[in-house]
Amino acid sequence: MELSCPLPLTESARVLLGHGSGGRLSADLVRRFFLPRFANPYLDRLDDQAVVDVGGQRLAFTTDSFVVRPLFFPGGDIGRLAVNGTINDLAMGGARPRYLSAGFILEEGLSLDDLATILDSMRAACEEAGVLLVTGDTKVVDKGSADQCFINTAGIGVVEHSWLLSADQARPGDRVILSGTIGDHGMAVMSRREGLEFETEITSDTAPLWDLVATMLEGSSEIRCLRDPTRGGLASTLNELALASGVGIELDEARIPVRPAVYAACELLGLDPLYVANEGKLVAIISEAQAPAIVERMRHHRLGAGACVIGVVTEHHPKMVIMRTRVGGTRVVDLHSAEILPRIC
Amino acid sequence: MELSCPLPLTESARVLLGHGSGGRLSADLVRRFFLPRFANPYLDRLDDQAVVDVGGQRLAFTTDSFVVRPLFFPGGDIGRLAVNGTINDLAMGGARPRYLSAGFILEEGLSLDDLATILDSMRAACEEAGVLLVTGDTKVVDKGSADQCFINTAGIGVVEHSWLLSADQARPGDRVILSGTIGDHGMAVMSRREGLEFETEITSDTAPLWDLVATMLEGSSEIRCLRDPTRGGLASTLNELALASGVGIELDEARIPVRPAVYAACELLGLDPLYVANEGKLVAIISEAQAPAIVERMRHHRLGAGACVIGVVTEHHPKMVIMRTRVGGTRVVDLHSAEILPRIC
């Protein structure tokens, strides 16, 4: 994949906030620093999880660190996010989540009450999703060397079917399906951080998506790829898919659901909901033939009630995402270079 | 296990550095905050790894976060530590390390050259141990919200034998085996941090222990437990074993190898090498019958050349570690309450 380097990397180059954005700089960091060193068939796929073979069993394995600020926000907290985030990365590989690890980095002075609340959330999220937290680690750093609490979760899931869900599987003619509204999580965190008040409170959509995925997988053999559009939002996820599969994607803006309050908050902050993080939504690339039936099945699930086709995969403009706008024009939906919403998850 | 609470936890209680020490406060945090919420047969063992069953295969799963300061020290860096640390936690479960994940939390402004050096170390350590880094995540936080670079690694290993290595398996009469000198890692980091100079440079012992463990396991069915004495040192590890197995442990100080330079550095800083972290040593509890043969086998391995019996498991003074000192007396080797060496790994 020929992502060009957006900034010259001189000898004095340093890590920028944008390197954690999920956008162009993130992709650049991965491709220039990580892939050349650790190249192997699992990592090279750049999926949200590795699917490895252990003793004839296909296992999904994934990790994510959570650094969201503030720790508590409408609809969730860092603990719920950390459990659901890793469950979802396993689910996007078509794997049933089984076991989680949790690594805590705590700043000296963190309230133990806050820690207890976070752990309660993690327990509830584990119970909801039927996973077990089986191993953990806690480090404490001196005051000023971290920001209250960072959590890493890694997870193991079992792939119970035989096909491959991966970013490089999209083919011209496939449909792009979205499970519901976009931007809820990011704007819930931002509204709390910026002290914004709206008539309708915006709440995070953080949720465990495995059960929805299991519903989708039943009897469907033409799901090419599943992704949860977290950091960098829907725009970044679709760009990654277009790049990995060498295809174009055409979106229809009018079909992409955004809550009015989220839309208003984005307007106020000068943000595009396409780039705002979600924590309980998925994008699926599905064959034209099976798309209608799967969308129908998704709509019967609580977490897929708003499922709809938002676009198509095309052989035109490969590796680019184009959107027909509400006013009738078209525009390129590119990867962002800079960090627009730091520490959103 | 009835560890009493060393400090009253009032409503305003906060996280202290000691909660990350590997000593009494760490144990208290785990027992009061984590175990009651996530109780399950895997976590409850409090081993350095969980051994779970997936499709008839026994897998070890573990996680560790690394926050060492400084990032680079004689004999290693945070990258090598992060890979070897997780490899060793798998090995201590008798599992062949296979797959690693890596989660990075980078502070805005970190030098990309330093990051490259750290990643080079991780690659070299993975190659040395024959493991694959298959999945990862990178977050960036704003300047001042972290200290340069934190790394979490999680790992999956395969348990290829049928017996259980666990902290609760020690029995009276068993021998306590140590694979080599203690205190090297902790004093290497401290000497760099404090700017101390010694005639002989102290270097970290960071190393992957699986190959040594594989040698030990060949034909041995009476290894009760393996542990790598990291944070909190040999003293903390042996206290955990004594507690979990409900046995006493008697050490012979004269048999515990400490390099002269490490001993001198400890003297200078007022530290006891028994409490100083190691990153390439293991403690084994082995039946009296098999101990001599296994020690002999260890001595033929580069990482076990200094292996020796340092004590015995006894039915006396259960849950306590006692040491016969060089001058002929005895003393209790207790868990430390406070943090003596913050951010040593």
HADDOCK unambig.tbl for C-alpha pairs under 7 A between the chains (distance, minus, plus):
assign (segid A and resid 12 and name CA) (segid B and resid 111 and name CA) 6.93 0.50 0.50
assign (segid A and resid 13 and name CA) (segid B and resid 111 and name CA) 6.26 0.50 0.50
assign (segid A and resid 13 and name CA) (segid B and resid 112 and name CA) 5.73 0.50 0.50
assign (segid A and resid 14 and name CA) (segid B and resid 109 and name CA) 5.03 0.50 0.50
assign (segid A and resid 14 and name CA) (segid B and resid 110 and name CA) 5.34 0.50 0.50
assign (segid A and resid 14 and name CA) (segid B and resid 111 and name CA) 4.42 0.50 0.50
assign (segid A and resid 14 and name CA) (segid B and resid 112 and name CA) 5.01 0.50 0.50
assign (segid A and resid 15 and name CA) (segid B and resid 108 and name CA) 5.22 0.50 0.50
assign (segid A and resid 15 and name CA) (segid B and resid 109 and name CA) 4.96 0.50 0.50
assign (segid A and resid 15 and name CA) (segid B and resid 110 and name CA) 5.17 0.50 0.50
assign (segid A and resid 15 and name CA) (segid B and resid 111 and name CA) 6.31 0.50 0.50
assign (segid A and resid 15 and name CA) (segid B and resid 112 and name CA) 6.11 0.50 0.50
assign (segid A and resid 16 and name CA) (segid B and resid 108 and name CA) 5.13 0.50 0.50
assign (segid A and resid 16 and name CA) (segid B and resid 109 and name CA) 6.25 0.50 0.50
assign (segid A and resid 17 and name CA) (segid B and resid 108 and name CA) 5.71 0.50 0.50
assign (segid A and resid 17 and name CA) (segid B and resid 140 and name CA) 5.61 0.50 0.50
assign (segid A and resid 17 and name CA) (segid B and resid 141 and name CA) 6.58 0.50 0.50
assign (segid A and resid 17 and name CA) (segid B and resid 142 and name CA) 6.54 0.50 0.50
assign (segid A and resid 19 and name CA) (segid B and resid 140 and name CA) 6.57 0.50 0.50
assign (segid A and resid 20 and name CA) (segid B and resid 138 and name CA) 6.30 0.50 0.50
assign (segid A and resid 20 and name CA) (segid B and resid 139 and name CA) 4.83 0.50 0.50
assign (segid A and resid 20 and name CA) (segid B and resid 140 and name CA) 4.72 0.50 0.50
assign (segid A and resid 33 and name CA) (segid B and resid 116 and name CA) 6.70 0.50 0.50
assign (segid A and resid 37 and name CA) (segid B and resid 123 and name CA) 6.27 0.50 0.50
assign (segid A and resid 38 and name CA) (segid B and resid 123 and name CA) 6.37 0.50 0.50
assign (segid A and resid 38 and name CA) (segid B and resid 133 and name CA) 6.47 0.50 0.50
assign (segid A and resid 42 and name CA) (segid B and resid 134 and name CA) 5.45 0.50 0.50
assign (segid A and resid 43 and name CA) (segid B and resid 134 and name CA) 4.60 0.50 0.50
assign (segid A and resid 43 and name CA) (segid B and resid 135 and name CA) 5.63 0.50 0.50
assign (segid A and resid 49 and name CA) (segid B and resid 135 and name CA) 6.20 0.50 0.50
assign (segid A and resid 50 and name CA) (segid B and resid 134 and name CA) 5.96 0.50 0.50
assign (segid A and resid 50 and name CA) (segid B and resid 135 and name CA) 5.79 0.50 0.50
assign (segid A and resid 62 and name CA) (segid B and resid 101 and name CA) 6.81 0.50 0.50
assign (segid A and resid 62 and name CA) (segid B and resid 135 and name CA) 5.85 0.50 0.50
assign (segid A and resid 63 and name CA) (segid B and resid 101 and name CA) 6.22 0.50 0.50
assign (segid A and resid 63 and name CA) (segid B and resid 103 and name CA) 6.46 0.50 0.50
assign (segid A and resid 63 and name CA) (segid B and resid 135 and name CA) 6.79 0.50 0.50
assign (segid A and resid 63 and name CA) (segid B and resid 136 and name CA) 5.95 0.50 0.50
assign (segid A and resid 63 and name CA) (segid B and resid 137 and name CA) 6.44 0.50 0.50
assign (segid A and resid 64 and name CA) (segid B and resid 103 and name CA) 6.13 0.50 0.50
assign (segid A and resid 64 and name CA) (segid B and resid 137 and name CA) 5.47 0.50 0.50
assign (segid A and resid 65 and name CA) (segid B and resid 103 and name CA) 5.98 0.50 0.50
assign (segid A and resid 65 and name CA) (segid B and resid 137 and name CA) 6.82 0.50 0.50
assign (segid A and resid 65 and name CA) (segid B and resid 139 and name CA) 6.85 0.50 0.50
assign (segid A and resid 101 and name CA) (segid B and resid 62 and name CA) 6.82 0.50 0.50
assign (segid A and resid 101 and name CA) (segid B and resid 63 and name CA) 6.22 0.50 0.50
assign (segid A and resid 103 and name CA) (segid B and resid 63 and name CA) 6.47 0.50 0.50
assign (segid A and resid 103 and name CA) (segid B and resid 64 and name CA) 6.14 0.50 0.50
assign (segid A and resid 103 and name CA) (segid B and resid 65 and name CA) 5.98 0.50 0.50
assign (segid A and resid 108 and name CA) (segid B and resid 15 and name CA) 5.21 0.50 0.50
assign (segid A and resid 108 and name CA) (segid B and resid 16 and name CA) 5.13 0.50 0.50
assign (segid A and resid 108 and name CA) (segid B and resid 17 and name CA) 5.72 0.50 0.50
assign (segid A and resid 109 and name CA) (segid B and resid 14 and name CA) 5.04 0.50 0.50
assign (segid A and resid 109 and name CA) (segid B and resid 15 and name CA) 4.96 0.50 0.50
assign (segid A and resid 109 and name CA) (segid B and resid 16 and name CA) 6.25 0.50 0.50
assign (segid A and resid 110 and name CA) (segid B and resid 14 and name CA) 5.35 0.50 0.50
assign (segid A and resid 110 and name CA) (segid B and resid 15 and name CA) 5.18 0.50 0.50
assign (segid A and resid 111 and name CA) (segid B and resid 12 and name CA) 6.95 0.50 0.50
assign (segid A and resid 111 and name CA) (segid B and resid 13 and name CA) 6.26 0.50 0.50
assign (segid A and resid 111 and name CA) (segid B and resid 14 and name CA) 4.43 0.50 0.50
assign (segid A and resid 111 and name CA) (segid B and resid 15 and name CA) 6.32 0.50 0.50
assign (segid A and resid 112 and name CA) (segid B and resid 13 and name CA) 5.76 0.50 0.50
assign (segid A and resid 112 and name CA) (segid B and resid 14 and name CA) 5.02 0.50 0.50
assign (segid A and resid 112 and name CA) (segid B and resid 15 and name CA) 6.12 0.50 0.50
assign (segid A and resid 116 and name CA) (segid B and resid 33 and name CA) 6.71 0.50 0.50
assign (segid A and resid 123 and name CA) (segid B and resid 37 and name CA) 6.28 0.50 0.50
assign (segid A and resid 123 and name CA) (segid B and resid 38 and name CA) 6.38 0.50 0.50
assign (segid A and resid 133 and name CA) (segid B and resid 38 and name CA) 6.50 0.50 0.50
assign (segid A and resid 134 and name CA) (segid B and resid 42 and name CA) 5.46 0.50 0.50
assign (segid A and resid 134 and name CA) (segid B and resid 43 and name CA) 4.60 0.50 0.50
assign (segid A and resid 134 and name CA) (segid B and resid 50 and name CA) 5.98 0.50 0.50
assign (segid A and resid 135 and name CA) (segid B and resid 43 and name CA) 5.63 0.50 0.50
assign (segid A and resid 135 and name CA) (segid B and resid 49 and name CA) 6.22 0.50 0.50
assign (segid A and resid 135 and name CA) (segid B and resid 50 and name CA) 5.80 0.50 0.50
assign (segid A and resid 135 and name CA) (segid B and resid 62 and name CA) 5.86 0.50 0.50
assign (segid A and resid 135 and name CA) (segid B and resid 63 and name CA) 6.78 0.50 0.50
assign (segid A and resid 136 and name CA) (segid B and resid 63 and name CA) 5.95 0.50 0.50
assign (segid A and resid 137 and name CA) (segid B and resid 63 and name CA) 6.45 0.50 0.50
assign (segid A and resid 137 and name CA) (segid B and resid 64 and name CA) 5.47 0.50 0.50
assign (segid A and resid 137 and name CA) (segid B and resid 65 and name CA) 6.82 0.50 0.50
assign (segid A and resid 138 and name CA) (segid B and resid 20 and name CA) 6.30 0.50 0.50
assign (segid A and resid 139 and name CA) (segid B and resid 20 and name CA) 4.83 0.50 0.50
assign (segid A and resid 139 and name CA) (segid B and resid 65 and name CA) 6.85 0.50 0.50
assign (segid A and resid 140 and name CA) (segid B and resid 17 and name CA) 5.61 0.50 0.50
assign (segid A and resid 140 and name CA) (segid B and resid 19 and name CA) 6.58 0.50 0.50
assign (segid A and resid 140 and name CA) (segid B and resid 20 and name CA) 4.72 0.50 0.50
assign (segid A and resid 141 and name CA) (segid B and resid 17 and name CA) 6.57 0.50 0.50
assign (segid A and resid 141 and name CA) (segid B and resid 343 and name CA) 6.61 0.50 0.50
assign (segid A and resid 142 and name CA) (segid B and resid 17 and name CA) 6.54 0.50 0.50
assign (segid A and resid 144 and name CA) (segid B and resid 144 and name CA) 6.85 0.50 0.50
assign (segid A and resid 144 and name CA) (segid B and resid 145 and name CA) 6.93 0.50 0.50
assign (segid A and resid 145 and name CA) (segid B and resid 144 and name CA) 6.92 0.50 0.50
assign (segid A and resid 145 and name CA) (segid B and resid 145 and name CA) 6.32 0.50 0.50
assign (segid A and resid 145 and name CA) (segid B and resid 146 and name CA) 4.83 0.50 0.50
assign (segid A and resid 145 and name CA) (segid B and resid 147 and name CA) 5.00 0.50 0.50
assign (segid A and resid 146 and name CA) (segid B and resid 145 and name CA) 4.83 0.50 0.50
assign (segid A and resid 146 and name CA) (segid B and resid 146 and name CA) 4.06 0.50 0.50
assign (segid A and resid 146 and name CA) (segid B and resid 147 and name CA) 6.60 0.50 0.50
assign (segid A and resid 147 and name CA) (segid B and resid 145 and name CA) 5.00 0.50 0.50
assign (segid A and resid 147 and name CA) (segid B and resid 146 and name CA) 6.60 0.50 0.50
assign (segid A and resid 152 and name CA) (segid B and resid 152 and name CA) 6.96 0.50 0.50
assign (segid A and resid 154 and name CA) (segid B and resid 154 and name CA) 6.53 0.50 0.50
assign (segid A and resid 343 and name CA) (segid B and resid 141 and name CA) 6.60 0.50 0.50
